[in-house]
Amino acid sequence: MKWRMFLERRSVAGSDTVEIWECEWENQEGMQARKRFVRKVGDEQPLTSSVALASLQQAICWSYGRTLANIAVYSPQLLGHFPDSAGTDARLPCEFVDAGKFRHGAPRWWCRTHQTHWGTKADQQSVAQSLAMTCANHQQSMNYVLTPFELNVDDYDLIEVTCCLPPAISTRIITRASPTIELRLRTGAKSKTSTTQHAAISLVYEQQLGLFKNGEIARVNITPPAALDFVLALEANRAMTCISCSHCQYPHLDLGDFARKPHRKHFCANCGRDSTWSKEPIISTPLKPLHDQLCGEGRCVRASGAIDLADYPGTDYSIWATTPAVLWRSSEPQKVGIRVQVVDRTRVLVDETFAVVTLEGKRLDRERLLCAMLERTVS
């Protein structure tokens, strides 16, 4: 009698549930080989998650250093695995979906949480030893925000969403930091404009806008790595759009190296398949249709005016190169130039964007300032 262990999908009668089982081929002399289901190792997740569930149990999770990512992580399993309301040390359970087969014909799964395939011999040996189905990245710590700020675009007449980076130059100590999402919002012409900063936000929009092929998507999570790569692509004028997976119709998000070099073949972070091709080399991000259709291109103008910091002795100052907005719905245009903030103790003397900034007798270069900001950015 001989056994060969493997994993197989098994549908549950009368429901949409698909289970993943450890199986074996049982060979008995003189009898035909028979497949035996030995042990259930997990449930396969649907390709898309419930919008109603997401609205009740919302969490945004992300990881730096990846080249693609899901735009949302919705799972009832996620709650209870976070040490705090926000942080960088979440350990999240794997969430597997069917990803077809490997080239040699073996079943393949994709972990949407940790963005890696599962199903190699090493993976199956791990199941037999640990009695748990986990991907190779399951111990990876992730960034997270529980119950993030929800931005409903229909609630405001002024919306400015920008990606904030550490300053290029400052009289104060500059530490390396992750990007943050800054919001400037106003509900009406006579209302006060509020400015807040967030680790990540969830943007809600009306589905009838038809921004994505998958009709279940009614929100897009704006995370620091997605926002940073998007504004840098805008800055460099790279070919950019949003392509949907040919298999699950989920919008594709490029990060890291793939967000810097347009390409034709695209790998889906939702279903783990690589069967989607664009006609031309492009960078794909769900932020592009939001940027174009919801808030327009955002009229940009060159900043005017000049400032010499020698005119403000004894004060503290910080200097940034401006970056394009992620979203911009405002009667005022975006200013392209160098932002300077001058503070005298606690009083802000200057907070404006200029065309010319002089420091210690030298005119500052915007491109060099941007490079300095990126060197101090955790991405």
Secondary structure, DSSP 8 states (H G I E B T S, - for coil): -B--EEEEEEE-TTSS-EEEEEEEEEB-TTS--EEEEEEEEEEE--SS--HHHHHHS-EEEE-TT-SB--S----TTTTT--SSSEEEEE-----EEEEEE-TTS-EEEEETTTTEEE-SHHHHHHHHHHSS---TTTT--EEEEES-EEEEGGG-SEEEEEEE---SEESS----B--EEEEEEESSTTS--EEEEES-EEEE--GGG--SSSTT--EEEE-HHHHHHHHHHHHHT--EE--B-TTT--B--B-GGGGTS-EEEE--TTT----EEEEEEEEE-THHHIIIIIS-S--EEE---EEEGGGSTT-EEEEEE----SEEE-SS-EEESEEEEEEETTEEEEEEEESEEEETTEE--HHHHHHHHHHTB--
